Amino acid sequence: MFVTGAGPGRHARRKGMRGHGMLNRPAVFAEVSRALSEAGMAAVLRVRVARLREYQVMFGYLAAEALVDAFQRVLRVCLRNQDVVIAVGEGDVIAVLPGLAEPGHVELAAAKISRAFAEPLTVAGRPARVFVAVGASIGEAGCDVGDLCLAAYAACEQARRSPERYALAQERPQRTFTYDDLHDAISANQLELYLQPIFALATGELRKFEALSRWHHPRWGAIRPDQFVAMAEQTGLIEALTRWNLNATLRMCAPYLRRDPGLKCAINLSPIALTSAFPEQVAAALRMWGVAASSVVLEITETAFVDNPVALMRKLVQLHDLGMKVAIDDFGSGYSSLAYLRDFPVDELKIDMSFVRDMFGNEGRNELLVASMVDMAHRLELHVVAEGIENSAVWTRLGELGCDCGQGYYPGRPAPAAEALERYAGE
């Protein structure tokens, strides 16, 4: 096994991260292709260090480099001699595992890597806890290399929200769509906006719509959002996708938001889309569609606060100063830090559906956790939304706990924007 970086040859020098795309893509694709052609079944693992930027800010560049070196040393121990590791970013690697006898072996490898970082490492003479996420996909000869890598990337994003810190692609990747397909779909306005209603638990009144992008490929049919969002983040299309979602949401919701000042629309943001130009782009869209900033809630996942909190803070402050609300989405699914609630301009918590769907399970612990999150948020004067409500018992209990709002299949499923607006907000 060896570690290689950007540039020609297997033993090229490791480079740093540029943006959020995959560096050294040709080397990755070549190695995966070789593994599939020579060994039949192979796996692709993406292993990524979280909180690296935060560590860099606290202890400096040299300490961060030492942390990455320690990460790679531990990773080497976890893998076989024939496995290949290619650096695709700073603290971000692709591991290619050729010659797998059984599909189950890849889960064993992913779990082994995750467990290896359970205890702090010694870095530059001090203990350092390294948080990693491991995403894995499995392929056989003849499968598409790009799809195999994309599946590993999507699984890694899922792993960041998983307590086990590793995740497997749900199915072996099949040929679906390309960069050009997604680029054309965004440019030609071929995506479709769906809206899911959010209701006040105490009164049942409509309070908000969450905007969701959907894509029906002309050949491959419905493409899962996690798949095309992952590709957008890898390839730099996430900014265009975010602009499409923002403008489509404001265009459809504007008449209803102007008519009812208490109604709001919530828009999901990838931290990668939060460029320096984004606040002005949002302000321009609000002016164009005649929507007040106070009618918009920007949702960003809890895991986004881990990677680069300093830069994220600056951008969220700018957006908050425009008058928009900021919500932490999927709260409780990652490494929650109360410092984020203290230091960041946050107005709302959205409790992750993993707690809500099974609220009466886990010997009552989930309900206790939900109650604690609601109480803590209210003490901090934050609004609370519960995600994933699927039955009346959970709806009723959340109301008794004082949760402000809820969404899920029980109160209202996502629907095409025009249909949802007419059904839930029509006169």
N, C-alpha and C positions, 0 to 999 in steps of 0.2 A: 504494500500500500504506500502511496506517496501523496504529498500535497503539492498542488501546482496552482499557479495564479494566471493572470492575464498575460498574453503574449504567446509566441510560438513555442512548441516543445513541451514535453511533460514536466520538466523541472524548472519552468519559468518562475520568476520572482512573484510573490504574492502582492497584489495591488490592493488599494482601498476601495471604498464604495463611491460610486458616482451616481447620485440620484438613487432610485430604487429599482432599476431594472437589473437583469442578470448580466454581470460582467462575465467575460470568458465563455459566452454561449457556444462558440464553435468547438471549444475543447470539451465542454459538457456533452454536446450532441454527438461528437465523434466517439467519446468514451462509452456513452449509452448504446450507440449503434454497434460498436464492437462487442460489447457485452451481450447484446441480444443475438447477434449473428453467430458468435462463437460458443455461447454457453446456454442458449435456449431461454430459460426463465431468468430474469434479472429484476432487481429492485433499484429504485431511485429514492434516496432519502435527502430531504433538505433539513439541515440542522442550523438553527439560528440562535445567536445569543441575544437575549433581551436586556434592556437597561444598560447597554454598552455606552451609549452617549452620556447617560447620567453618571456612570462611573468615570468617564473621561472628564466630565466637567468637575467632578469632585476631586479626582486624584491626578489628572493630567494625562497627556498623550502617551508618555512612556509607560505609565502604569496600565493604561488601557491596552497598549501593545503587549505588555507582559500578560495581561488577562487573556488576550486572544491566543498567545502562545501556550498558556496553560490549558486553555480550552482544547486546542488542537492536540496537545500531548495526551489528554484524557481520552479524546476521541480515537486516537490511534490505538490505544489499549483495547477499546471496545470492539474494534473491527478486525477482520481477518487480513492476512498478508496480501491476498489477491484483491481486496476491496480498494477502490480508488477514491480519493477525496480531492475535490477541486474547489478552491476558494472562489466564490462569486461575489464577495463583498467583505466588508469589515465584520468579522465575527459571523459570517454567513457562508456556509459551504454546501456543496452537493456531494453526497457519497453514492457511488455506484457499486452495487453488490451483485457480481455476476455469479452464474452457476448455482442458483438456489434449487435445492431438491424439492422443497415443499413451500407453498405460499405462506404457511405459518411461521417460517423462519424469519421473515421480515419483521413481523410483530415482535418476535423475541429480540431482534437486533435493536429495534426502536425503543423497546422497554429497557433494555440494558443500558443504552445511551442515557435515557432519562434518569435512571437510578444512579448512574455514575456521577451525576451532578447534584445529588440530593444533599450531600454534605459540602461545606465550604472548602474551597481550594486555598492554598497558600500562594499569594501573588505579591511579589516584591516585599516579602517579609510580613505581610498582614493577611488575615483571613478574608476571603472574598467569596460571597455566595454567587454562583453563576447560574442564571436562569436560562434554560434552553427550551426551545420548542422543536419537535421532531415530526416532520410529515413524510409519509412513505407511500409509494405507489409501486405496483408490480406489473411487469409486462412480459410478453413472450415474443419470439421472432415474428416479424411482420407487423407488429403494432407501431403506431406513429410515435416517434421519439419526442416530438414537441408536446403531444398530448400527455405522454408519460411524465414529462417534467412539469407540465402545468398541473397535473393531478397531485404531484408531490408538493408543489407550492400551495395549492388550495388546502391540502391536508395540514400543512405547517401552520397556516393561518387558523385553522380549526384547533390545532394543538395549543395555540397560545391561549385559548379560552377553556382548555380542558384541565382538570386537576391533575391528570396523569402526565400532562405536558407532552404527549405524543398522540398521533392520530394516523389512521390508515385511510387511503382513498376508498370511498364506499364501493367502488366497482372498478374493474380493470378498464383503463381508458380506451375509448373508441374514437374513431375519427369524427370530429364534430365541426369545428369552425376554426378559421384562421384570423390572424391579425387584420388582414384586408377585409374579411367579413365584418368584423366588429367595427372597424374604422368606417366602412361604408354604411353600416346600420346607424351609427351615430350621426354621420354627415347627412344622410338622406332622411333622417327623422323616422327611421323604421322601428325604433323602440316604442314601447307602449307604457304609459304611466298608469299604475294602479294606486289606489288609495285604500288604507285601512282605517276605520273609525276608532277613535279613542273616547271613552265615555267617563263622566263623573260617576264614581261608585255610589255616592250618597243619593243622587237624584236620577241617574240614568241619562242625563243630558249630554248631548254631543259637545265635546270640548276641542277636538283636534282631529286632523287627518295625518297619518304618516304616509309619506310618498315612497313608492317602491317602483323600481324599473323592471320591466319585463321584456324579453326578447324572444320572438318566434322566428327562427331561422327558416328561410324558404325551402331548404332541403332537409335539414336535420331536426326541424320542429322546435319545441320549447327548449331553450338553453337555461340551465339552472343559474340563478343570479350569482351564486358563489363562484361558478366557473368563469362567467364573463367578467365579473368584477376582478377576480384574481388575474386574468389576462390583462385587463386594463391597467392594473397596478404594476404588472411586470413590464409592460411595453410603453408606458407613458401616456396611454389613452385615458387614464383616470381623470385627468383634468377636463378633457372634452366630455366625458361621461357625466361628470359632476355638473358641468355647465348645462348640459342637456336636461338633467334631472331638475336643476334649479329653475330654469326657464319654463320647462313644461309644467312644473308644479305651480309656479306663480301665475302662469297664463290661465290654467284651468281653475285655480282656486280664487283668483283675484276678485271676481264679482261677489262671491260668498263671503270673503274676508272683509270686503268693504261694507257689505250689508250688515254683518255681525262682528263688531269689534272684539267680542269675546272669543271668537273662533280662531284657531291657529293651525298652521301647517308645519309639520316636522320633516326635515330633510336630513338624510344620513350623509355624513362626510367621511371620506377616507383621509387620514392625516397626510397622505402623500399629495392630495389635491390642495392642501393648504399652503399654496405658494405665497410669495410676497404680494402678488397681484390679486390674490383672491378676494380680500376685503373690498377693494374697489370694484371688482367684477360683481360682487353681491350687491353693493350699493347701486350700481348702474342698472342691474336687473330689477331691483325694487322700484327705482324711478320709472323704468320703462313700463312696468306692469301696474304701477300705481298702488303698490302694496306697502303698508306701514311696516317698518322693521320689527315693531313689537308683535306683529302677527306671525313671525317666523321663529321656529325653534330649530337649532342646529344640533343634531345628535352625533356624538362621536364615541366610539367604543372605549371601554375602560382600558383595554390593552394599548391604545394609542398613547396614553399618558406615560407608558413605560419607556418607549424607545428614545424620545428626544424631548423631555419635558420643558426645557428652557425655551426652545424654538416654538413649541406648541403653545406655551403660555403667552408669548408675544402676539401670536396670531389670534388666539381666542380673545385676548383683551381688546384687540382692534375690532373684532366682530361684535363683541359685547358692547363696546362703546358706541357702535352704530345703533344700538337699541334692541338687538336680537337676544333671545334667550339661548343658553347653552345647556344641553342635557348630556349626562353620562349614560350611554347605552350599555346594556348587558351587565349592569352593575352586579358584582359578586362573582362573576365568572372567571376573572383573572386574579392578579395579585393586587387586591384592593389596598390602597394607601389612604389613610385619613388626611395625609398632607395634601393630596390633590383636592379634597373638599375644602381644606382650609385656605389653600393658596391660589387655586384657579377660580376664574369667574364662572362658577357653576350655579345654575338655577334649579336643576331638576335631576332626579335619579330615576332610571328605569331599571327595575329589578329584573334580573335575568330570568327567562322562562324556565330554566332548569329548577329553580326553587318553587316557581308558581305551579307548574303542571303537576308536580308531585308534592303539593304543599302538605298533605296529610300523611305522607310517607316518612321513611327514615326515622321511625319511632318518635315522630313529633318534632324532630330537630329542624326540619325545613320550615315549619310554621314559626318556630321560635326565632329562626334567622330572619324570616320575612318581617316578623313583628319588631325585631331589633333594628332592622334597616329602616323601617317606616318611622320608628320613634327617633332614631338618630337623625334622619333627614329632617324631620319636623323641628327638632331642637336647633338644627342649623338653618331653619327657615327655608328649606328646600321643598319643592313640589315632588310628589312620588307617583310614578306610574308603574303598574304591574303588567308584565308581558306574559302571553301564553295562557290566558284564562280559557279553559275548555269546558267548564260545567258551572251550573248555578251554585253548587256548594262552595266552590272556591271564590266565586264572585261575591257571595254573601259574606263569607269569612273575611275577605280582604276589606270589605266595607266596615265590618265590625272592628277590624284592626286600625281603622282610620286612614287606610290608603286612599289617596286622592282620586286617581283615575285608573282605568284598566283597559286592556285591549286583548284580543284573542279570537279564536273561532267561535266561542260562545256568544259574545256580544256582537261580533260582526267580522266576517271574513274580508280579505282584500278583494277589491273588484275594480274593473276598468274605471278610470277617473270620472267620466261623465255619468256612468251608472251609479257610482258611490255617492257623488255629489247630489244627484237627484233623489236617491233613496234616503239618504241620511240628513241632507241639509236643504232639500227642496222645500219650497213654501207649501 
